[in-house]
């Protein structure tokens, strides 16, 4: 599958949102009602070439956060996360996850 085909497949696969909703209902924190509007979404930080990009489906295009390398990507990404958190220090509803190659 090409990247576009994979994207289209994931976009149309409703089981992902179903599994997400099911697992969210099983969490350890207070669960909102299914009918409640919540402000939840995912943002990905990726290295493409020698630049760090933010991919946010609510934005019209990727945001370039500047240069990065394979060796500095983790620290550069952490700095971007710190900038996100500094925007609203009282907001505690976030999670950070790294997808990395296992050795």
Secondary structure in CASP SS format (residue, H / E / C, confidence):
PFRMAT SS
TARGET T0000
AUTHOR 0000-0000-0000
METHOD secondary structure of the structure
MODEL  1
X C 1.00
X C 1.00
X H 1.00
X H 1.00
X H 1.00
X H 1.00
X H 1.00
X H 1.00
X H 1.00
X H 1.00
X H 1.00
X H 1.00
X C 1.00
X C 1.00
X H 1.00
X H 1.00
X H 1.00
X H 1.00
X H 1.00
X H 1.00
X H 1.00
X H 1.00
X H 1.00
X H 1.00
X H 1.00
X C 1.00
X C 1.00
X C 1.00
X C 1.00
X C 1.00
X C 1.00
X C 1.00
X C 1.00
X C 1.00
X C 1.00
X C 1.00
X C 1.00
X C 1.00
X C 1.00
X C 1.00
X C 1.00
X C 1.00
X E 1.00
X E 1.00
X E 1.00
X E 1.00
X E 1.00
X E 1.00
X C 1.00
X C 1.00
X E 1.00
X E 1.00
X E 1.00
X E 1.00
X E 1.00
X E 1.00
X C 1.00
X C 1.00
X C 1.00
X C 1.00
X C 1.00
X C 1.00
X E 1.00
X E 1.00
X E 1.00
X E 1.00
X E 1.00
X C 1.00
X C 1.00
X C 1.00
X C 1.00
X C 1.00
X H 1.00
X H 1.00
X H 1.00
X H 1.00
X H 1.00
X H 1.00
X H 1.00
X H 1.00
X H 1.00
X H 1.00
X H 1.00
X H 1.00
X H 1.00
X H 1.00
X H 1.00
X C 1.00
X C 1.00
X C 1.00
X C 1.00
X C 1.00
X C 1.00
X C 1.00
X C 1.00
X C 1.00
X C 1.00
X C 1.00
X C 1.00
X C 1.00
X C 1.00
X C 1.00
X C 1.00
END
